Amino acid sequence: MCSTLLFCEQRKGTEFRGVACYTATPFLRRQIQSYLFGFSFGTPLSASLLIEIVMSWPGLGPFLVEAILARDLYVVVAGVLLSTVFLVGGNLIADLLLYWVDPRIRAGLGSR
């Protein structure tokens, strides 16, 4: 984010809330949207695997741990593939939303 732009807005007399809401938010929109949709689709699967193992709940987590310990390659690959599909799918959704929201991407200008 361009700190000189924010500094100039503050020097013009704009309140901090106005600078944060109207000047800084459009710059952060793409990063926030990429994080929320891109990485957050794979995180619940990973978190649920960990919670199921720690709490001894039946589910995909203990099943994958047993498959790793038994060296069941097909089940381990399926679990990794499922996690990868969620992560790639979330990034695809984030990119499509960025294409829809940001006119610079549609025009082919990108970020400079």
Stockholm file with secondary structure:
# STOCKHOLM 1.0

chainA/1-112         MCSTLLFCEQRKGTEFRGVACYTATPFLRRQIQSYLFGFSFGTPLSASLLIEIVMSWPGLGPFLVEAILARDLYVVVAGVLLSTVFLVGGNLIADLLLYWVDPRIRAGLGSR
#=GR chainA/1-112 SS CCHHHHHHHHHTTCCHHHIIIIIIHHHHHHHHHHIIIIITTTHHHHHHHHHHHHHTCSSHHHHHHHHHHTTCHHHHHHHHHHHHHHHHHHHHHHHHHHHHHCHHHHHTCCCC
#=GC SS_cons         CCHHHHHHHHHTTCCHHHIIIIIIHHHHHHHHHHIIIIITTTHHHHHHHHHHHHHTCSSHHHHHHHHHHTTCHHHHHHHHHHHHHHHHHHHHHHHHHHHHHCHHHHHTCCCC
//
